[in-house]
């Protein structure tokens, strides 16, 4: 019987076990969520356990997991950005304290990763404020330090002073908030616009409770999708720095035996094998890679290598990880002992 597990519609934080590196490969040592949980509410054994009696719903776990195990289906961050763009001095806050002044409210802001912050910098040309004025009296007040550190890290990696554009407001006297009024005609106009944007796919329409657990499914975490969508709106210099610090290159050396088990193991679909003429080759898409390293740790030949920083021109296309590789003999593979070894090496088979 699963403990504290899968999707319930009343859960703020929902868990997809099929995304977890430890669930996909039993020799993975990843414990990022366990180490980073401020209240020690996460354990990993046969499943990823989020202990509700301890969890403070700070949502930090959602911001640190490289593969999107922890999901918050009630947050439609794309639509939040779209509405904040219309406001001259937009204010974002949480719903934990209902009296907080804000134009948009979400769950606790601990889910805001560096990728979320870059998206805010990219799409909100003017300053955005985060109303943290009541965090000192909240059990999740530690997220202020988390956000401050993430802004510092973004500034260090991109050379953009993120704190100038994303202001963490801790004192009410420092908050520049102007309530936006909307007459009846404006209300229906905005409702029409929201419906149109949803129809065009502007919203993240993830529905809680409809996910099916499948280890063969490939999915890119929302924060990676946000980063990908932000690239075109960034200045050339900032774009180069983002590619250098948040994207990856993959190479394969001559020890590769072309079993392509890494393709099945990759949780995001960043690796694929395809035939080119008489050859079968391994291809890599940097925009789909979160740098989790599962392909490296799973490869029995230690043949695949990830390196931080994308040096190519187009991170959104599949590029060859090496020169031309020999054609894989499918008949020979049927009798190869590696097929059994690959399946036995991981908890899950594909």
C-alpha positions in Angstrom: 0.0 0.0 0.0 1.4 3.4 -1.0 2.0 5.9 1.8 1.3 9.6 1.3 1.3 8.9 -2.4 -0.3 9.7 -5.6 -2.8 12.2 -6.8 -5.6 13.5 -4.7 -7.4 16.6 -5.8 -7.2 18.2 -2.4 -3.4 18.0 -2.3 -1.5 21.2 -3.0 1.7 19.2 -3.8 1.2 16.1 -5.9 3.8 13.4 -6.5 4.5 11.6 -9.7 6.7 8.7 -8.7 7.6 7.9 -12.3 9.6 11.1 -12.5 11.9 10.2 -9.6 15.5 9.2 -10.5 15.5 6.7 -7.6 12.3 5.1 -8.8 13.6 4.8 -12.4 17.0 3.4 -11.4 17.7 1.8 -8.1 21.4 2.7 -8.1 20.7 6.4 -8.4 21.8 8.3 -5.3 19.7 11.4 -5.9 18.2 12.8 -2.7 18.0 16.5 -3.6 14.4 16.8 -2.3 15.3 15.1 1.0 18.2 17.4 1.6 16.5 20.6 0.6 13.2 20.1 2.4 13.3 22.7 5.3 11.0 20.6 7.6 12.3 17.1 6.8 8.9 16.0 5.5 10.3 13.8 2.6 11.6 10.3 2.7 12.4 7.9 -0.1 12.1 4.1 0.1 10.0 2.1 -2.3 8.2 5.3 -3.1 8.6 9.1 -2.6 6.8 9.9 0.6 5.6 13.4 1.5 4.5 13.1 5.1 1.4 15.4 5.4 1.6 15.6 9.2 5.0 17.3 8.8 4.8 19.1 5.5 4.3 22.9 5.7 3.4 23.1 2.0 6.2 25.6 1.4 6.6 24.0 -2.1 10.4 24.3 -2.0 10.5 20.6 -3.2 8.8 21.6 -6.5 11.6 24.1 -7.1 14.6 21.8 -6.5 13.6 18.5 -8.1 15.4 18.2 -11.5 12.7 16.1 -13.1 9.4 17.4 -11.8 8.4 14.8 -9.2 6.6 17.4 -7.1 3.8 19.2 -9.0 1.4 21.9 -8.1 -1.5 21.6 -10.6 -3.4 24.7 -9.2 -0.6 27.0 -10.4 -0.9 28.2 -14.0 2.2 30.3 -14.1 2.0 31.3 -17.8 -1.4 32.9 -17.2 -0.1 34.6 -14.1 2.7 36.2 -16.1 0.2 37.2 -18.8 -2.0 39.1 -16.3 0.9 40.7 -14.5 2.2 42.1 -17.8 -0.8 44.3 -18.0 0.0 46.0 -14.7 2.4 48.9 -14.3 3.7 47.9 -10.9 2.6 44.3 -10.5 2.6 42.6 -7.1 2.7 38.8 -6.5 2.0 37.1 -3.2 0.7 33.9 -1.6 -2.8 32.9 -0.6 -1.6 31.7 2.9 -2.4 35.1 4.4 -5.6 36.3 2.8 -5.1 40.0 3.7 -2.0 40.4 1.6 -2.2 43.1 -1.1 -1.4 41.6 -4.5 -2.6 41.5 -8.1 -1.9 37.8 -8.3 -1.8 35.2 -5.6 -0.5 31.6 -5.6 0.4 29.0 -3.0 3.6 29.7 -0.9 6.2 31.2 -3.2 8.8 28.5 -2.3 8.1 26.9 -5.7 9.8 29.8 -7.5 12.9 28.4 -9.0 15.7 30.3 -10.7 14.0 29.4 -14.0 10.7 31.0 -12.8 12.6 34.1 -11.8 14.3 34.3 -15.3 10.8 34.0 -16.9 9.6 36.9 -14.7 12.7 39.0 -15.8 12.1 38.0 -19.4 8.4 38.7 -19.8 7.8 41.5 -17.2 9.9 44.4 -18.5 9.0 46.5 -15.5 9.6 45.8 -11.9 7.6 43.0 -10.2 7.2 43.0 -6.4 6.7 40.0 -4.2 4.7 40.9 -1.1 6.5 39.1 1.7 5.4 41.5 4.4 3.8 38.8 6.6 6.4 36.1 6.1 8.1 36.8 9.4 4.9 35.7 11.2 4.5 32.6 9.0 5.9 29.2 9.6 7.2 29.2 6.1 9.1 32.5 6.6 12.3 30.7 5.6 11.3 31.0 2.0 12.4 34.7 2.0 16.0 33.5 2.4 15.5 30.9 -0.3 14.2 33.6 -2.7 17.0 36.0 -1.9 19.6 33.3 -2.6 18.0 32.4 -5.9 17.9 36.0 -7.0 21.6 36.2 -6.1 22.4 33.1 -8.0 20.5 34.3 -11.1 22.4 37.6 -10.9 25.7 35.8 -10.6 25.0 33.5 -13.6 23.4 36.1 -15.9 25.2 39.4 -14.9 21.7 40.9 -14.5 20.9 42.5 -11.1 17.7 40.5 -10.6 17.0 42.2 -7.3 16.4 45.5 -9.1 13.6 44.0 -11.3 12.2 41.5 -8.8 11.9 43.2 -5.5 11.3 41.2 -2.3 9.2 43.5 -0.2 9.3 42.7 3.5 8.1 46.0 4.9 4.6 47.3 4.2 5.9 50.9 3.9 8.0 49.7 0.9 5.2 48.2 -1.0 4.1 50.1 -4.1 0.6 48.6 -4.6 -2.2 50.2 -6.6 -5.5 48.3 -6.8 -6.8 47.8 -10.3 -10.4 48.6 -10.7 -12.5 47.1 -13.5 -16.0 48.2 -14.6 -18.6 45.9 -15.8 -17.7 46.3 -19.5 -14.0 45.8 -18.6 -14.8 42.7 -16.6 -16.5 41.0 -19.5 -13.8 42.2 -21.9 -11.1 40.6 -19.7 -13.2 37.4 -19.3 -13.3 37.2 -23.1 -9.6 37.7 -23.4 -8.8 35.1 -20.8 -11.0 32.6 -22.7 -9.3 33.4 -26.0 -5.8 32.9 -24.5 -6.9 29.6 -23.0 -8.2 28.4 -26.4 -4.9 29.4 -28.0 -3.0 27.2 -25.5 -1.6 30.1 -23.5 -2.6 28.5 -20.2 -1.0 25.5 -18.6 -4.1 23.3 -18.5 -2.7 20.6 -16.2 -5.6 19.0 -14.4 -5.0 17.4 -11.0 -6.1 13.8 -10.6 -5.8 12.9 -14.3 -2.2 11.8 -14.4 -1.4 8.2 -15.0 1.8 6.7 -13.6 4.0 5.5 -16.5 7.7 5.1 -16.5 7.8 5.2 -20.3 6.3 8.6 -20.5 8.6 11.5 -21.2 7.8 14.9 -19.7 9.7 18.2 -19.3 9.3 20.0 -16.0 7.3 23.2 -16.1 10.3 25.3 -15.0 12.3 24.0 -18.0 9.4 24.9 -20.3 9.3 28.4 -18.8 13.1 28.8 -19.4 12.7 27.6 -23.0 9.9 30.0 -23.7 12.0 32.8 -22.1 15.0 32.5 -24.4 13.6 34.4 -27.4 12.7 37.4 -25.2 16.1 37.7 -23.6 18.8 40.1 -24.7 21.6 38.4 -26.8 24.1 38.6 -23.9 21.7 37.3 -21.3 20.6 34.5 -23.6 24.3 33.4 -24.0 24.7 33.4 -20.3 21.5 31.4 -19.7 22.6 28.8 -22.2 26.0 28.6 -20.5 24.6 28.1 -17.0 21.2 26.4 -17.4 21.6 24.2 -20.5 23.7 21.1 -21.2 25.7 19.3 -23.9 25.9 15.5 -24.2 28.7 13.6 -25.9 29.3 9.8 -26.3 32.8 8.3 -26.5 34.1 5.2 -28.4 33.2 2.9 -25.5 29.5 3.1 -26.4 28.0 -0.2 -27.5 24.9 1.3 -28.9 22.4 -0.4 -26.6 20.5 2.9 -26.4 19.2 2.1 -22.9 19.9 5.7 -22.0 17.1 6.7 -24.4 14.5 4.7 -22.4 15.9 5.8 -19.1 15.9 9.5 -19.8 12.8 11.0 -18.0 12.4 14.1 -20.3 13.0 12.7 -23.8 16.3 14.6 -24.3 17.9 11.5 -25.9 16.7 9.6 -28.9 18.1 7.1 -31.4 17.4 7.4 -35.1 18.6 6.0 -38.4 20.5 8.2 -40.8 21.2 6.4 -44.0 22.9 3.1 -43.1 23.7 4.2 -39.5 21.8 4.4 -36.2 22.9 7.4 -34.2 22.2 8.8 -30.8 20.8 12.4 -30.7 20.5 14.9 -27.9 18.1 17.9 -27.4 19.5 20.4 -24.9 16.2 22.2 -24.4 14.7 19.0 -23.0 17.6 18.2 -20.7 17.5 19.3 -17.0 21.0 17.9 -16.2 19.7 15.2 -13.9 22.6 12.9 -15.0 20.5 9.7 -15.0 21.9 8.8 -18.4 25.5 9.0 -17.1 24.8 6.9 -14.0 22.8 4.3 -15.8 25.3 3.7 -18.7 27.1 0.5 -18.0 30.0 1.6 -20.3 30.3 5.1 -18.8 30.2 6.2 -22.4 27.8 9.2 -22.2 28.9 12.5 -20.6 26.9 15.6 -19.7 28.6 19.0 -19.6 27.0 22.2 -18.3 26.7 24.8 -21.0 25.2 24.6 -24.5 27.8 25.7 -27.1 25.7 25.2 -30.2 23.3 27.5 -32.0 19.9 25.8 -31.7 19.2 24.1 -28.3 15.7 23.2 -29.5 16.8 20.6 -32.1 18.2 17.1 -31.8 21.9 17.1 -32.5 24.2 14.1 -32.9 26.1 13.2 -29.8 29.0 11.8 -31.8 30.2 11.2 -35.3 28.6 8.4 -37.4 28.1 5.3 -35.3 27.9 1.8 -36.7 24.5 0.5 -37.7 23.0 -1.5 -34.9 22.3 -5.1 -35.9 18.9 -5.7 -34.5 19.1 -9.5 -35.0 22.3 -9.6 -33.0 20.7 -7.5 -30.3 18.0 -10.1 -29.8 20.5 -12.6 -28.5 22.7 -10.1 -26.7 23.1 -10.6 -22.9 22.9 -6.8 -22.4 19.1 -6.7 -22.9 18.7 -8.7 -19.7 21.4 -6.8 -17.9 19.7 -3.5 -18.8 16.4 -4.5 -17.5 17.9 -6.0 -14.2 20.0 -2.8 -13.6 17.0 -0.6 -12.9 13.9 -1.0 -10.7 11.7 -0.3 -13.8 12.0 -1.7 -17.3 10.8 0.0 -20.4 
